[in-house]
């Protein structure tokens, strides 16, 4: 599940492979960028901002940023240069140097903008859980600014804090014993929840697996996420699953234990037993 830690890892590996190198080829496989020629541009740095990935380029003092977003299914692959490679129909970007190919498979929201204008793409984001700008107090302030909003959608809102997706939303609520439908104002120790989010993503940013249980084995990595109808690891109650949104349905799902995370006494509580 590409959440902030996964994007951070992609950016780290791409930065190691590309930074300082000059592009010998670039295939941007979306209509708006299909005629762009990036050959001869030097990769200055690859960075992440929440769930956004930024490839910063330089040529003779001109600086541009290639932006992508992984959403639910995107990934970046790194392959040795010189090896035969034929992009599949889901590949949207191929960046080539004399050493490697960087392949953006199923990546979304491709854009090329002057680096000085990156804020057009990521300026709306809240503090980045894995960024140099991380500010726990500011994240708490932004969450608390909408006290009636359910904590689940509030955590997913990248304008509050950047990097949390469905997996960590569900796991963080479980670890704090909070219903994902509880309004923000009823969440005990909101700073503690934000602090835990930072700790969990930081602990996972150096590995591709996402672990909240402390056990990095298939089927044992999460407490509730992906475990609908299976026994809660704490109390044995079947884990529930339901779509959750505080706006139009968007297909995002939440997992929770109805015993460890008592549902709020509200008419707009969770529906569906998963």
N, C-alpha and C positions, 0 to 999 in steps of 0.2 A: 504494500500500500504506500504510494509515494506521498509521504508527509514531510514535514520540514527536515527531519534528520536524513531521509533518503535523498532529498534534493541537495542537502549539504554535502553528502557523500559523493554524489554525481559531480558537483562543482569541484570538490577537492581533487578527485581523480582526473577530471578534465583539465584542471589547472596544472596538475603535475605533468600531464601529457602534452599540453599545448602552449603553456605560458612561455613567452620568449621566442616561439617558433613563427615562421612566416608561412602563410597559407599558400600551398601550391595548387589548390583547387577548392572550390566550394559549390555545392549543388543545393540550392534552396528550392525545395520541391513544393512550393505553394504559389498560386498564380500571382499574388501581389509582389513576390520577390524573385520570381523565376528568371528575370533578366539581370539580376544584380551580380556583378563580378567582384568577388573578394580576393582574387589572386593577388599576391603581393602585400596583403595586409598582415601586420604582425599581431599576434594574440598577446595582449598586455596582461590580462588576468581573466580567470573565470570565477564568478562568485555566485552565491545564492542570496536570495532575499525572501525569507519565508518559503513559499512553495515555488518561487520564480527563479529561473536560472539565467544568468547574465554573462555572455561572452563579450568581453570588452576588447575592441580592436583599435589599432593605431596605424596610420600611414602618413608620414611626413607632417606630423602634428595634428592631423585630422583624427578625431576619435569618435567611433561609433560603437553601439552596443547591439548585439544580437540577442533578443529576448525569446525565451520559450517557457512553457508551463507543462508539467507532466500530467496534471489532472489525475485521473484514476488509473491510467494504463500506460503512460509514457515512460521512456527510459532512454538513456544515452549509453552507447556501447563504444568501446575503444578497441581497434584492431590494428595489427601491424601494417604499415604501408607496403605496397608491392605485392601483396597477396590478392589473388583474384577475388573481386567482390561485385556482386550484382544487387543493387538495392531492391528490396521488396516493395510492394505497393503501399505499405504503411510507413515507410521511411520518409521523413520530411526534410531532413538536413544531412548532408555529408560534408564535413570539413576535413581537408587533407593537408598534411605537412609531409616533409621528406621522411618522417619516421612513423606516423600513425594516421589512421582514419578515425574521426570522431563521428559517430552515426546517431542521429536523433530519430528514434523509432517511436511513432505514435505521439510525438510531442505536439503541443497545441499552442495557439496564440503567438505564432511567430511574428516578430516585428523587428525592424532595424531602425534605430533612432540615434541621433547624436547623443553621446554619453552624457553631455550636460543636460539632456532632456529625459533622463531615465525616470524622473519623477512622474512623467506622464503615464508610466506603466506601473510603477511600484510606490509612488508617493502617498497613496491612500493607505498603505499598510501600517499597522500598529507596530510596537516594538517586536523585533525579530528574536524569537527564543534562542536562536543559535548565532545571533549577529553581534557585532561590536556595539550596536545601539541598544542592546537589551536593557530595559528599564522596568523592573517589576512593579514599582509604584505607579508608573504611567499605565501599565497594563491593567492593574487593579482599578485605577481611576476610570479607564474607558469601560471596563465591564460594569462597574457600579453606576455608570451614567444612565443605564437603562435597567432600573431595579426590578421591573416587572417582567423582563424578558426571561424565558427559560434558559437555564445555564448551558444546556446542550448546544443550541444554536448560537448562544453568545460566545462559547469557546471556539466554534467553527468560524465565526466572523473574523476574517483576517484584519479588519480595521481595529479590532481590540488587541489582539496579539497574533503574530504571524508564525504559522508552522504547524498548527494542530488540525488534524483531519478526523475522520470518523473513528479510526482505531483509538487514537489517544483520547478523544472526547469521551468515548465509552469507558475506557480503562481509568482515566482520571476520576470520573464521577464515581466509579465503583470503589476505587482506593480511598476516596474521601467519604464514602457512605452517603452520597448525595444522589437523589433522583435526577436524571437528566431533564425532567420536566419541572423541577423546582425553580421558582423565580430567583433571580440573582440575589435579591434582597434577603432570601431565606437561606442562602448558602452560608453555613458557619465557617468562619475563618477564610474568607475569600483570598487574602494574601497567602495563606498556606496552600490553597489550591494552585495559585499561580506559581508559587515557589516549587511545588511538586512538578508542575508541567515543565519547568526549566530543568529540573533535576533529571526527569525521565528522558527528555529528548537529548540532553547532554550525555547521559549514560549510553544512549543507543547510537550516537552519531558516528562512531567508529566501526560499526558493523552493519551488515545489510539486514540482519534479522531484527525485529522490533520486539523487545522483551520487557514485560512489566512484572512478571512473576519471579524473576531471578533465575529461571530455568530456561536455558537456551537449547531446547529440544523441540522438534516438530510436535505440535499438538499440546504443548505445555507452556507456551510463551505468553499467553494472555489469560486474564481472569474471566472475562465475559465476552470479549469481541470474537465473533465467529462461532460462538458456542450456544446458539439458540437451542432450547429444549434439553440441553445437557445440564447435569447437576452443577450448581454453584460450587466452586472450590472451597468456599468457607462453610456454607450451611446446608448444601445439598438441594436447595430449592431449584427447580428448572429455570434456567436463564431465559429471559424473554427478548424478543426482537420486534421492532416496529419502525416504520418510517417516522421521521421527526423533522419538522420544519415549522418556523414561526411565520412563514409566508406561503406562497404557492408550493405545492408538493414538488420536490426536486429529486426524489429517489434516494435521499440519504437515509441511512438506517442507524439505529441506536440499539445497543445491547445493554441489559441491566438485570440485576437480581432483585425481584420485588420484595424479598425479605431483608437483604442487606442494605437496600436503597429504597426505603418506604416512599410510596408515591404521595405527592402533595394532594391535599383535599381541594381539588379544583375540577371544574367541569371540563377543562380542556386538557386533561391528563392524557397519558399514553393509551393508545388503542392497539389492539392486535397482540396476540400472545406468542407470535413467532412460531 
